[in-house]
Structure formats: C-alpha cells, structure tokens
C-alpha cells in the first residue's frame, strides 16, 4: 500500500471521528444500568441455586465487557467531546472494571503507537517472541515463555493476575496525576468490596463478583489476543514499520454474531479502531462498511479464531505465526541440510 493510499485511508476515517452525545449517553444507560440489575439478580438467585446464578453472571460479564469498551473509549477521549467528561467517566468505569484510568491510558497509547513494531514491544501488549529470539533464549526464558503462552495460564489464570495484581501498582516513571489516580482507584475498590462483603457476606460477594470478573476477564484477554494473533498478521522492524499497515494488516476484523458484537462494543472492528482511535465504538461498524479499502482486511470468525490458540511465535522468514511444533520441523530441516552437505 503506497504512502498516498495510506494517507487517504486515514482521511476517510475523519467523518466518523468524534463523539455523538446522544449515542454516548444511550450507551451508558443500556450498559451500566443492566449490569447492576443483573448483579442484583445474580445475588438474589444465590438463595435458589448457584446454577441459576451462573447463567445470570455470564450475561452480566458480557455487560461488564461492554462497560470496559466505554472505559476504553474514554481513555482515547472519543466517548465525549469534553476531555474532563472522558476523565470522570473513565475513572468511574475504571473503578467498576478494576483498571486505573491514567495508568491504562498510558500503556494503551504506547500499544497503539508500537503495535506490530518488533523493536518496540513490551508495553500494553502480549509477550511475543520471534522464532530466532526463542531459539537464542536461555532455558529459563523458554520455560517462562511456554508457561505464559499456555492457554490455561493466559485465559484462566490471566484474569486473576490482571485484575488483582498488575493494575494495582504504578509503573516506574509515572507522573503524579497518574499515581494519584491509581491510589484513588485502589482505595475506592477496597471500600466498595469491604462494604459489599459486610452487607452481603464475603462468600456471596465472591460467588457473584468473582464469577463475573473471571468470565469477563477471560473474554477480554481472548479478544485482545485474537485481535493481534492471527496467521498473516503484521510485524516489522522499526525502520520498515508503518502505522497504517500495522492497523489494517496487524489488527483483525473479528466478525462476531450480532449479539456478541453488541456486547463487545464493536471492538471486533479492531482494524478501524487502530486506524483511528478517535472513532467511538458505536461508529466503528459504519466506518468499516462504508470504506471500500477496508473490504479485504484480515477477517477472523468465531470458528477460525480458535486456530490462533496454536500460534506461539512469529516467524520473520515466512511473516506469519507458527506453533512450537514448527521448531521440530525447523530442527529436522537443518539436520537434513547438514547431512546433505558434501
């Protein structure tokens, strides 16, 4: 894709950038209100059976994912026209989703600025090694990487780490406003948890909130994983890396059924979001379907997305993801090559 075409593609996003106050307010009411209603229903259903609570918690988790997308848009200043309004709602939804607003905003901004850049990995992304990096790594690094990329660790234990540990501490070099926001978020979360445990009992609170957060957390990690881990993704060294190509070739179009698309706040149109983070979630679909140049972006469905579970390493020679089994093939090829040398 030429530089001129890349610039033209970014310009085509301009009509969709910026918030529509009516749509934003409507989304607040059709997301946050149902979440609290479902939370109360889940708690009340405990007196009948946890097996009744579970399906209610699953639906509530979907609304929590949708709430996170509102938080996400606030971090990009795309949910409201006012920066102050974005910060206020972002902090509130950050507390409800356990993410400090300013801390996550910083890390996510770095992610957008470096996604697909092999020389600038490590902030706001999933740990990924290339084939050559893995082969050159120490045994301990290889073991740690294999554990990290294990689906059970990533999607089952991952939400516990993200919610309970990772986001509770300030990053090194954080500014004062970011530090204070993290402290405020943590204090309010502790106060809410303590109050609800006192009023409802810690067992009931844990059964409801723990279930909701684990399901929503696993779903959130899965969405982020699939959006950047597909066979023909985009990764380049810094000197050849290009923002637009990283957006439209390195971020997938996760084509979901309408209900799941709605619950996930259209974040499946991730290529559009990376192309222009100022497009609010409720305009992503229109931006995609009304832009001819986006008709052939990498598309992933529920069925094909499961294939991404086998992707572990990025192969710079073939420019695609490979699994650990590829290392055995590579070893066999090298062995044959050595044997056939005169």
KADA-V258041 format. One record per residue. RES is the residue in one small letter. SS is DSSP state (H for helix, E for strand, L for the rest). OMEGA is omega in whole degrees, -180 to 180 (999 if undefined). Layout:
res=<RES & RES>
ss=<SS & SS>
omega=<OMEGA & OMEGA>
//
This chain:
res=<x & x & x & x & x & x & x & x & x & x & x & x & x & x & x & x & x & x & x & x & x & x & x & x & x & x & x & x & x & x & x & x & x & x & x & x & x & x & x & x & x & x & x & x & x & x & x & x & x & x & x & x & x & x & x & x & x & x & x & x & x & x & x & x & x & x & x & x & x & x & x & x & x & x & x & x & x & x & x & x & x & x & x & x & x & x & x & x & x & x & x & x & x & x & x & x & x & x & x & x & x & x & x & x & x & x & x & x & x & x & x & x & x & x & x & x & x & x & x & x & x & x & x & x & x & x & x & x & x & x & x & x & x & x & x & x & x & x & x & x & x & x & x & x & x & x & x & x & x & x & x & x & x & x & x & x & x & x & x & x & x & x & x & x & x & x & x & x & x & x & x & x & x & x & x & x & x & x & x & x & x & x & x & x & x & x & x & x & x & x & x & x & x & x & x & x & x & x & x & x & x & x & x & x & x & x & x & x & x & x & x & x & x & x & x & x & x & x & x & x & x & x & x & x & x & x & x & x & x & x & x & x & x & x & x & x & x & x & x & x & x & x & x & x & x & x & x & x & x & x & x & x & x & x & x & x & x & x & x & x & x & x & x & x & x & x & x & x & x & x & x & x & x & x & x & x & x & x & x & x & x & x & x & x & x & x & x & x & x & x & x & x & x & x & x & x & x & x & x & x & x & x & x & x & x & x & x & x & x & x & x & x & x & x & x & x & x & x & x & x & x & x & x & x & x & x & x & x & x & x & x & x & x & x & x & x & x & x & x & x & x & x>
ss=<L & L & H & H & H & H & H & H & H & H & H & L & L & H & H & H & E & L & L & L & H & H & H & H & H & H & H & H & H & H & H & H & H & H & H & H & H & H & H & H & H & H & H & H & H & L & L & L & L & H & H & H & H & H & H & H & H & H & H & H & H & H & H & H & H & H & H & H & H & H & H & H & H & H & H & L & L & L & L & L & L & L & H & H & H & H & H & H & H & H & H & H & H & H & H & H & H & L & L & L & H & H & H & H & H & H & H & H & H & H & H & H & H & H & L & L & E & L & L & L & L & L & L & L & L & L & L & L & E & E & H & H & H & H & H & H & L & L & H & H & H & H & H & H & H & H & H & H & L & L & H & H & H & H & H & H & H & H & H & H & H & H & H & H & H & H & H & H & L & L & L & L & L & L & L & H & H & H & H & H & H & H & H & H & H & H & H & H & H & H & H & H & H & H & H & H & H & H & H & H & L & H & H & H & H & H & H & H & H & H & H & H & H & H & H & H & H & H & H & H & H & H & H & H & H & H & H & H & L & L & L & L & L & L & L & E & L & L & L & L & L & L & H & H & H & H & H & H & H & H & L & L & E & E & E & L & L & H & H & H & H & H & H & L & L & L & L & L & E & H & H & H & H & H & H & L & L & L & E & L & H & H & H & H & H & H & H & H & H & L & L & H & H & H & L & L & L & L & E & E & E & H & H & H & H & H & H & H & H & H & L & L & E & E & E & L & L & L & L & E & E & E & L & L & H & H & H & H & H & H & H & H & H & H & H & H & H & H & H & H & L & L>
omega=<-177 & 178 & -179 & 180 & 177 & 179 & 180 & 180 & 178 & 179 & -179 & 178 & -175 & -179 & -177 & -179 & 178 & -175 & 168 & -171 & -180 & 179 & -180 & 180 & 179 & -179 & 176 & -177 & -178 & 178 & -174 & 180 & 178 & 180 & -179 & 177 & 180 & 179 & 180 & 179 & 179 & 179 & -179 & -178 & 178 & -180 & 178 & 180 & 177 & 179 & 171 & 179 & -174 & -180 & 177 & 179 & 178 & 179 & 178 & 178 & 177 & 178 & 177 & 174 & 179 & 177 & 178 & 178 & 174 & 176 & -180 & 178 & 177 & 179 & 177 & -176 & -178 & -176 & 174 & 175 & -179 & 178 & 180 & 179 & 177 & -179 & -178 & -180 & 179 & 179 & 180 & 179 & 175 & 176 & -178 & 179 & 177 & 178 & 175 & -172 & -174 & 179 & -179 & 178 & 180 & -177 & -179 & 176 & 177 & 178 & 180 & -177 & -175 & -177 & 180 & -180 & -176 & -178 & -176 & 179 & 170 & 180 & 176 & 180 & 177 & -179 & -180 & 176 & 172 & 179 & -179 & 179 & -180 & -180 & -179 & -176 & 177 & 178 & -180 & 178 & 178 & 180 & 179 & -179 & 179 & 177 & -179 & -176 & 177 & -177 & 180 & 180 & -175 & -172 & 179 & 178 & -177 & 180 & 179 & 179 & -176 & -174 & -172 & -171 & -168 & -173 & -178 & -175 & 177 & 176 & 178 & 179 & -180 & 178 & -174 & -179 & 177 & 179 & -179 & 179 & 177 & 178 & 180 & 180 & -179 & -179 & -179 & 178 & 179 & -179 & -180 & -180 & -179 & -180 & -179 & 177 & 179 & -176 & -173 & -173 & -174 & -180 & 180 & 179 & -178 & -180 & -179 & -175 & 180 & 179 & -179 & -177 & 179 & -180 & -179 & 179 & 178 & 179 & -180 & 178 & 179 & 179 & -179 & -180 & -177 & -177 & -180 & -178 & 175 & -165 & -176 & -180 & -176 & 173 & 179 & 172 & -170 & -175 & 180 & -176 & 179 & -173 & -176 & 179 & 177 & -179 & -172 & 180 & -178 & 176 & -173 & 166 & -179 & -174 & -175 & 171 & -172 & -179 & 179 & 177 & -180 & -179 & -180 & 174 & 177 & -176 & 174 & 175 & -170 & 178 & 178 & -180 & 179 & 178 & 178 & 180 & 180 & 175 & 180 & -172 & -176 & 175 & -176 & -178 & 180 & 180 & 180 & -173 & 179 & 180 & -174 & -177 & 179 & -176 & -174 & 177 & 178 & -176 & -180 & 177 & 177 & -178 & -176 & -179 & 179 & 179 & -177 & 179 & -179 & -179 & -175 & -175 & 175 & 179 & -177 & -180 & -179 & -179 & 173 & 179 & 177 & 177 & 178 & 179 & 179 & -180 & 178 & 178 & -180 & 179 & 179 & 179 & 179 & 179 & 178 & -179 & 180 & -178 & -178 & 178 & -179 & 999>
//
